[in-house]
Each structure stands twice: as structure tokens, then as C-alpha cells.
Amino acid sequence: MIACIPVTVNRIADYQSAERIWANSLAAAPNNWRAHFNLGVIHDEAGRIEESLIRFREAVHIESRAYKAHTNLGNALYKLNRIGEAIEAYRRSLTINEQFDQTHFSLAVALHSAGRIEESIREYEVALKLNSRYTDAHYNLAALLQALGKLADAEKHYRSAIGLRPDHADAYNNLGNVLGLQGRLAEAAGCFEKALALDPSMTEAAENLHGIRAVMADKSDGATNTLP
């Protein structure tokens, strides 16, 4: 997100909201692309996506090289389920600045929604090359790799996500599934337990833990029954 134009404390006190600040700025200077941009951000955060879309379009119309505005335009289009247009907006942003990790991430999400899985994976990988501490990129990439059966790679990225965000209950749960599929049952159980410790309401983790414990018990009983 682009930083707002500095406003003094006294002036901020004169306005009731950030929206009023930028609306006044826009009234004084209709071609102020940053005012359009920041109003778009405010509208987006308020869930007024159609209005944010108008503002981001105005921003890129006035300043075509405002790559973050192109990215936010893509985000608004994505939220409106206009996936193809969102992908185009992200790609325009990347032609201006291909080093912005958030655009690669957003493009990856949109490509996944469009069913373009291999392209999505590549964009997540680029995002992580630019920012190896991008937790959501690690998590989303891990989920795609898991779905493709690439369990070792999925495990690596789930562990990276957990390392960056130790309270990531979903990552622990999914890591447990990956470990279970590899036959590493005790480790999987530990992950499900951790997920539940972080989020006791996570039904899926509770069911996974119950299932893995049942499998472990069956294996233990089978081993006992085969003793001479």
C-alpha cells in the first residue's frame, strides 16, 4: 500500500475520518492520483468494493505507472469475481515493477481460482524468491503442492509457514495430514494436537487426531497380535 501524503496532527483533528481527508484532497485537486488511491483503499477496507474499483481505475488512468494502484485494482476485481480482469491488472502492475512480491502473490491466487495451477505455483515461487518470509505464500504454495501429491515439498513450505507464524493452526493441521500420508503417524498426531491447542474449535483437526489415533491403535494391536 502506498503511504498517505503527510497530514499534520492539527489538520487530522479537523476531519472526522480518513475518507473526509482524502475526499477534500480530491475536491481540491481532482487529478491527485494518490487521493483516488487512498480513497480506494478506504472504500475497500469498508467493504465498498465497487466504489474502490472506481477509485483505483481513476488512479491508474491519471498515473499509469502507479503499480500498486494496478495491483489494488486487480484485488478489487478479484473480490468481484472478475478473475480474468484481475489477472490482467496484476500483469500490468508487474510490467511496471516485477519486484513487488504482493502482486506475484495476488496473481498466484487469481491463477489458482482460474484453474491455472502450474502458473499459480510459479507465481508463489517468485513471490517467495522476493520475500522468503511471506507466510501466506508458503502456506498457499504448500496447499497446492499437497493437492498435487508433492508431499515433501508441501511439508517444507508448511514448516516454513509455521516457523514464521507459530500460531498458524491451519498450517499445523495441514502439515499433520501431509505427515500422515507419509506414514509418520506420531508426528502427524503431534501436529493435530498443536492445531487444537491453538484453536480448540477446529473440528477438522479434532477429527484428524481421532482418526490418526485409531490408525495408530490398530497398528499397535496388530503388532501385539503377531508376537510369537
N, C-alpha and C positions, 0 to 999 in steps of 0.2 A: 504494500500500500504506500502511495506517495504521502510524504509528510505534509501536513497542512501549512499554509503560509502563516508565519508567526503572527499572533494577535496578542496585544498587551492584556495584562490582567484586568486593567480598568475597562477596556473595551469588552472583554468577555463578560464582565459583570453587567454590562448594558444589554446583553442579549439573553433571552430565555432559553435558547437552545443552540446547539451547533448548526441545526438546519437554518435557523434565522440568520446566523452569522453568514453562512455561505449564500443564502438567498439574497441577502443585502449586497454581498460582494458581487453577485451575478447581476443584480439590478444596476449596479454602478458600472460594471464592465461586462457586458453580455458575451464578449469573446474571451473571457477568462476561462481557459480550459480547465484549470485546476479547481475553479469553483464548481464547474459542471461535474468534474471527477469526484470531488468531496461530497457534493450533494448526492451523487450516485451511491457512494459508499454509505452515507447516512440512510438513504432510502432502502438500500439492500439490507442493512442491519435491522431495519424496522419491518422487513418482510414485504416491502413495497417494490416488488421486483420489476414490474412493468415500468414504473417511474425511474428506477435505477437504470434500466435499459436505455431509456430516452437520454438520460444524462451522460452515460458512457458513450453513446453514439455521438452526441454533441461534442464531447471531449475529443474523440478521435477525428471528428470532422474538422475541428479547429486546429488540433495538433496531431497530425497523422503519425508522428514518431513517438507518441506517448505510449510506450509498450505496456505499461501497467494498466492503462485505460483499455487497451485491446484485450488484455487478459481478463480484466473485470467485466468487460463486455461479454467475453466468452462465458464467464461464470454465470452472468445473468441469463444468457441464452440457454445454458445447460439447465439451470433451475426451472426454466420454462419448457424443458424437454425438447428444445430445438437443437438437437445434438449435432447435426451436420453443420449448422451455422456456428455453433460454439467451436467446433474443431477448426473451422476456417479462421475464426477470430484468434484462437490460440496460435495458429500457424503464422498469421500476420504479425502477432507480437514477437514471435521467435525470429522472424526475418529482420526485426529491428534489434533485438537483443537475445541471442541464443544462449546466454549465460544465466538466464533467470530461472532458477530451479522450480519456482512455484508454477510457472507456465508449463514446464515439462510435466509436472505432477498433474495439473488440471487437464492437460491434453491426454495424459495416460488414462485418467478417469473417464473422460469422454470417449476415447477409443474403446475402452472396455465396454462401456454402455452400448457402443455401436457394434459389438461383437468382433472387434479387430484386436484379438488377444495378443498376437505376436508384436504388433506395433505398440500396444499398450505396455507390454513388458519392456520394450526398448526405451520407451519414454521414462518409465520408472527408473531404469538403469542410468539414463542420462541425468535425471534429477539427483540420483544418489552420487554420481560422479562429481556433480557440482556441490552437493551438500550431503556428506556421508552421515550427518546427524538428523536427517529428515525422517522422523519416526513414522509418520503416516505412509511415506513412500516404502519404507522397509515392510511395514505391515501389509499394505495392499499388494506389493510385489510377492510377498510370501504367500498370500492367499491365492494369487493366480498360479504360482508355481505348484502349490499344493494341489489345486484342481487339475493341473496337468500331470500329476504324479511325480513331480521332481522334488521328492521329499527331502533330500539332503540340502538342496538349495533353499527350500522353504524353511527348513529348520534354522538355517544360518540367519535368514532375514527376520524370522520371529524372535530369535535370540537377540539380534541387534535392536529390534524394536523394544524388547523388554529391558535391555541394557540402558537404553535412552529414557525409557519411561517405566520404571519398576512397578507402577501401579496399573499396568495395562492388562486388565483381567481377560479381555478378549484374546490378546496375544498368548497368554498362558493357556487358555482353553484350546486354541487352535494348535499351539505347539504340542499340547497333550495328544491331540488327535494325530498329528504327524508322527510323534514318537510311538503311539500305539500301533499305527500302520507298519512301523518298522519292527514291531515285536518288543519294544523296550517298555514293557508294561509298568514296571515300578516307577520309572521316570515319568511316564505318562500320568500315572496316578498322582504323583507329586505335583505335576503341573495343574491338574484339575483341582487338587486341594488348594493350591495357591490362588487359582482363579476364584474359588469360593470364599477364601479368606478375604480377598479384595472386594468381592461382590457376592454376598450371601444370597442374593435374589436371582443369581444366574442359574436358571433351571437347566439349561443345556449342560453346563459344567457338572451340575449335580447328577444328571442322568449319565453323563460320560463317566464320571467317577464310579457310580453304581455298576455300570457295565464293565468297566475295566477290572474292578474288584471281583466281579463274578467270574470273569475270564481267568484271573489270577488264582482264584479259589479252585476252579475246575482243573487248572494245570497242577496245582498243589495236590489235589485229590488224586489226579491221575498218576502223578509221580509216586505218591504213597502206595497206591494200589499195585504198582509194578515192582515194588520192593520184593526181593526173594524171601 
